[in-house]
Amino acid sequence: MWIDNETETDFLNFSGVADAVAEIIYSANGRPISIGVSGAWPR
């Protein structure tokens, strides 16, 4: 586990996803959009 401080290094490789979501939000130009987050939950 990493300490809970900001860093410039993307240890979890989420920058591609973050960039794609940011582009979707930006290109909506104020129109409503829906963004879903899904994944497996531990049992």
Protein Blocks (a to p, Z undefined) as FASTA:
>chain_A
ZZddddfbdfkopmmmmmmmmmmmmmnnopacdddddddddZZ
